Amino acid sequence: MSTNRPNVIVFFTDQQRADTTGVHGSKLGLTPNFDRLATQGTHLANAFTCQPVCAPARSCLQTGLHATATGVWCNGQTMKPGLRTLAHHFNDAGYHTAYMGKWHLAHPGRGIVPREMQGGYQSWLAANTLEFTSDAYQTRLWDEDGRAHDLPGYRVDAITDAAIRYIDQRSRAETPFFLFVSYIEPHHQNHRDDYPAPTGYEERYADAALPPDLRALTGSAPQHWPGYCGMIKRLDEALGRMLDALKSLGQLDNTVVLYTSDHGNHFKTRNREYKRSCHDASIRIPAAISGPGFNGGGRLEQLVSLVDLPATLLDAAGIAPPAEMHGRSVLPLAQKTAADWRDNMFVQISEDITGRAIRTQRWKYSVRSPATTAEGRPLIAAAAETYADEYLYDLMADPWELTNLAGLDSYREITADLRRRLSARMVEAGETAPQFIDAPVRPGGQRVPEQPPPAS
């Protein structure tokens, strides 16, 4: 195979918190392969999703655009006609492109994805919403022609086996490949709301320590944390198997591997679901890249968005990222040639609320639309003209976001500055500059501990 252009693989998990990894401080030993990839390659230590919901985040990662620009600002929508995906760009550059696993960008239907909705990928083995059409030991995927394939083994292994077969096949070809492997784990199994780890794995983590936010706010973590950890352990083993396959085929040194996730998981501590909030448990994601251009890049502290990763993957392959992408390549950061980098991260939030957030190294500021339906429920829309203050956190003093400072008069100047920066990011993403409503004033500097939401 030609070695002047690297192969590119995306190893994409679903709903994985960054702090499940060793390089983010976990003592559970769940991710030795990810930790090695991050240590030997480039660790994006401050990586965040730009939209903490499955389908919107996936549309951003496929296009390099924010969700309001892709047309997929909540689940159950399809991307705007004519949008170019990663597959289109890699196809044009002479790559063979393949997609495996969960797609979640076709509508309607949970299983078969029509050919015209497969994002331009040449090879296809996927399901639209894999969490509904499969189970831990029942994996059915459909190929590009709509034929069903039942794959044996635990679901992570079934998809990994298919990916390794593809890598083996393409290693003998003359052209490089772009492979996107999209796992459902460690997302919950929707139809019964649990986290099905491989047999015997949940028991390993029955007494595993909870992160501080989950200890303080509880949510569903006491029930679900052991299975969640077991799923992540098997994912990491799958990553190791894939890297071993590349090594045995002589392709490891010529393959860029990105490991990341679509969003995190707050275990029903911030709302009645698992994500869809501004909190780091919901938006902070694991992210590391290895391979040509990234090996030896070290730990990067800059704030990186999921929307930056498409430009990064194209740049890694020598393909110029299109100007219309909202994100920027992190390759210059890894190679220590970047002159500057933004100092904040922008998040669009949907489905549970219509919200927006900005995060700096120290501060988190989040707003939500006060609009309601005739029944008094939050009005969910792509965007709003007016937003009300919801959360303000000092991440230096309160890294687990347990004390909401919104409305305290001693933080008025900080709030005003963050508003200006949030408004600028919204306009940059194609939105209109909004009006803001102050949070109810609370005098003095006292901090009121945040309480978990009521049980659903």
N, C-alpha and C positions, 0 to 999 in steps of 0.2 A: 504494500500500500504506500502511496505517496506520503512522505514525511514533512513536506514543506508547509502543510496546514494541519493543525491538530484536530483530532476528534473532539467532540464536546458532548458531555453527559450531564443532565440535570437529574439529581436524586432528590425528589420532592416529597416531603412528608406533609401530613394534614393535621393541624391543630396542635403542634408541638411547641411547648414552652422552651425558651432559650436556656432556662436554668435547670433543665434536665441533663445538660451536658457537663462533663468534667471541667472543660475550659471555662465554664461559667460558674464553677464552684460546687457542683453537685458531688457529693461523696458516695453516691450509690453505685458508681462503676457501670453505668448504663451504656456509655458511649466511647469506649476506648478507640474504636476506628475513626469516629468523627474527631475525637480529640487529637489523634495523630495527624489526620488530614489538616486540621486547623493549625497544628503546631509546625508541621513541615511545609505547609502551603501558606495561605493567607487567611487569617481569621478576621471576619467582619464582626468585631466584638459588640458593636452597637448597631445591629441590623434590626429593622422594623418593617412590618407590613404597612402598606399605604391604605389598606381597607380590610378590617378584621372580620370578613365574611368570605365563605369559600369561593363562590363564583366571581364576585367582583375582584378579589385578589388574583384569581387565575387569569382573568381578562387583562389585568395590569401586567402580569408576568409574561403573557404572550405578546403584548403589543408595546410595552414601554410607555403606556399612557395611563393617566389616572382614570378611575372607574367611570366618572361622569363623562369622560371623552370616549370610552369604549362602548357606552350604551348598556353596560352590565353593572349597574349600581346596586343591585340586590340579586338574590338568587332567583332562578327561573326566567332569566332574560338571555337573549342572544346578542352577540357583538354586532355593531353597526356594519352594514354591508360595505365591502371594499376595504376594510381594515386589513393591514398587512401584519402578519404574525412573524414570530421567530422562524417558523418553518419556511415562509415565503422568502425571507432574506437568506436563509441557509440554502434553500433550493437554488436561488439565483446565483449563489456562489459555487455551485457544483457539488454541494453536499448531498448525501442521501439522508433523509429525515424520517424519524420514526417516533411514534407516541404510544405509550403503554400505561394502562391503569385508569384512573379517574379523570374525567374531562370536565363535566359540570358547566359546559358553555353551550349546550344545545337545548332547545325547548320546542315542543313538549317531548316527553318520553324520558324514561329513566335508564334504558338499556342501550339499544342501538342508536348510534349517532349517524345521521345521514351523511353521505360522502361530502356534500357541499358544506357541511358544518364541521368538518374535521380539521379545520385550521390550516389546510394546505400540506399536511404531513403525507409523505409518500406511502409509508407503512403505518398500519394502525391496528392496535389490539387493545380495546378500551371499552368502557361503559360510561354513560353520561353521569349518573349518580351511583357510584359503586357501592355506597353505604346502604342503598336500598335493594340493589339487585344481586348482592353477594352476602356471604357471611364468613366467619373466621376460617372455616374449612370448606367453603363452597364458593369457588371463584369462577364466574362465567363472564367472559369478555367477548366482544364482537370485532371481527376484522373489518378492513376497509370496504368489503363487499357485503357486510351485514350478516356474515356467517358466525354462528355462535361457537365458542371454544370453551370447554370446561377444563380447567387446569387443576391438577392434583396438588395437595399439600396445604399447609397454612397459607393464608392469602398473601402475606409478605413474600414467602418463599415461592409461591406459584408465579407471581409477577417477576420476581428476581430471576427465576429459572428462564422465563421467556426473554428477559433482557440479556442474560448471558448467552442464550442461543443466538440472539441477534448480533451481539458483539462478536461472537465467534465467526458467524457468517460474514460479517462486514470486514473482519480483519484480513480477509483474503481478497478484498476488492481493491480497485485502483483509486477509488475516491474516498475521502473522509466521510464520517457520519456525524449527525447530530441526533442524539437519543434523549428523549424526555421521558423519565420514568416517574409516574405520579401514583404514590401509594395513598390509601385511605387511612392507614394507621398513622398516629394513635388517635384518630377521630373515633367518637363513640359509634356503636352500632345503633342506628336510629330506631329501628322498630322495637327495641327493648331497652334502649337507653342504658347501655353498659359498655365496658371496655374489654372485649374478649382477647386476652393474651393467649399465646400458645399454651398447650397443656403443660401444667407444672410451673409456668413462669409467674403467674399472679401470686402463687404461694411464696415465691422467693422474696417478694417485696411487701409481705403482709405487715411488717413492722417498719417499713421505710419511713424515714422522717419527712414531714411535710415542709415545704417552703414557708417562710414566715407569714406571708399574706394569707395562705390557706390555714395556717394554725390560728391566726387571729380572727378570720371571717368564716371559716369552716366550709360552707356550701356543701357540695356533694363529695368533696375530696376524701373523707374517711371511707366512703363506699368505693370510690372509683380509682383512687391513686395507685393501689397495687397493680390492678390490671393495666392502667395507663403506663406504668413503669415497665411492666413486662412486654408490652407492645413496642416500646422504644428500644428495649434491649434487643428484640428480634430484628428491628429495623437496622440497628447498628451492625448486627451480625450479617445482615444482607449487604450492607455497604462493604464490609470486609470481603465477602464473597465476590462482589463485583470488582473490587480492586484487585483481588487475587486473580480473577479471570483476565483482567487487562494485563497484569504482570506476566502470567503464563503465556499469553499470546504476543508478548513483546510490544504491547501498546500503551503501557502505563506512562512512560515518559513522553508520549506523544498525545496524551489525552487530558483535556481540561475537565475537571469534575467539580461541579457546584452542588453542594448540599444545602438545602434550605427548606422552609415551610411556608404555608400560606398565612398563618396567624397562630396565636398562642391559645391558652386555655385558662380561664379563671375559675372553673368549676362552680358556676352558679353563685359566685360571691358578689358579683357586681350587677347582675341582672338575673333574669330567670333562665338564662341559657349559658353557653360556655365561652362566648366571645362577644363581638358587637359592643365593645366598650373601649374607652381611651386608655385603659390601664395597661401598664407594661405586661402584666400577665396575659393580656389579650393581644397586644401588638408586637411585643418583642419576640424575635424569632432567631433560631440558630442559623448561622450562615458561615460557610468556609469554602474556599476554592483552592484547588491544587492543579498542578500541571504547568505547561509552558507559560511563562510570564508571571506565574503566581507562586511558584516554589520559593521559599525563603522570604516571602513577603511580610511575615511576622503578624503581630496583633495590631490591627488598625482600630484606633479609638474614634475615628470620625463617624458621624451619624449617617448611616446608609439606609436607603429605602428599597423595598422590594421593586419599586419602579425603576431603580438604577440597574438592576441585574440584567435585563434584556440588552441594554447598550453594552454592558460589561461582556456578555457572552459573544456578541458580535465583534467587539473590539479584540477579544482574545483570539478570534479566528481570522483576524485581519480584514474584517468587513466593516466598513465605515458605518457607524450608527446613524440612522436618518435624523435630520434636524428636528423633525416633528416630535420625536420622543421626548417625554417630560423628564426622563432620568438621564444620568450621566454615568459613564463608565468608571469603575473603580480601579481599572488596570493601572492608570498613572499613580494612584495611591499605593498600590502594591509595589510598583517599581520606583517609588520615591521621586517621581518626576512631576507630581501635581503641584501647580502654583497656588491653588486655593481650593476650598471646599465649603459648601454651605454649612451654616452653624445651627440648623434646625431641621426637623423632620415633620412632614405634613401628613395628616390622616383624615380621610373621609369615612364617616360612620353611617351605616344604614340599617334598615330592617327593624331593630328595636327602637331606634330613634332616628331622626335626621340630624346628624351632628358633624362637627369638625373639631380637630385638635391639632395643636402644635407642641412639639417636644424639643427642648434644647438639652444640653448636657445637664443643666441644673433644674429646669422648670418644665412642668406639664400644665397646659391650659386647654380646657375643653369647653365647648358650647353646644347647645342643642336648640332646635327649633321649638318654640312654644306653641306652634299651631296644633290644633286638635281637630278630630272629626266631630260630627254631630253627636256621636255617642260618647265623646269625651276622651277618646283614645288618641295617642300621639299620631299626627298626620305624617305618614312616611312618604317622602318624595326624594327625587334625585338631589335637590338642593333647596334652599330657602332664602328669602330676602332678609329675614331677621333671625338672630340667634341670641339666646340668653346664656349668661354665664352658668356653668354647671360645676366644673372642677378646677381647682388650682392646687398643685402640689409642688413643694420644695423637695426635689429628689435628693439633694445633698443631706438634708435633715431627715427625710422620710422616704427612703428608697422603695419601700413596700406600699406606698400610697395609702396610708391608713388615716391621714388627717387632712381633710379638705379645707383649704384656706380661702376659698371663694367667698367674697363678701366682707372679709376683714379689711377695715379701713387702712390698716398699716401696709397693705399690699396693693393699694390703688395704682401706684406708679408702675409696679411690675405688671399688673394686669393690663394697663393701658399700652405698655410696650409690647406685650405678647399679642394683644389684639391687633396692633398695627402689623406685626409680622405675620400673624395668621391671615389677615385680610390680603396681604401681598401674595402669600402662597396660594390662596384661593383664586385670585385673579390670574396668577401665573398658570394655574391648572385649567383656565378657561371659564371660571365662574365669575359672577359679578361681585363687587365689593358689598358686603352685607351691612346691615344695621345691627348694633349690639345693645342688649339690655343688661343693665347691671344686676348682679346678684343682690338679694336683700342684705342691707348693711348690718354687719355685726361689729360693734365697737371694740376697741382695745386690741390686744395682741393675743388673746387666748385662743387656743387651738381646740376645736371640738372633734373628738374622735369620730371617725366615720362608722356607721352601722351597716351591717349587711342588709340586702333587700329582704322583704317579706317572702316567705315560702310560697311557691307557686301552687 
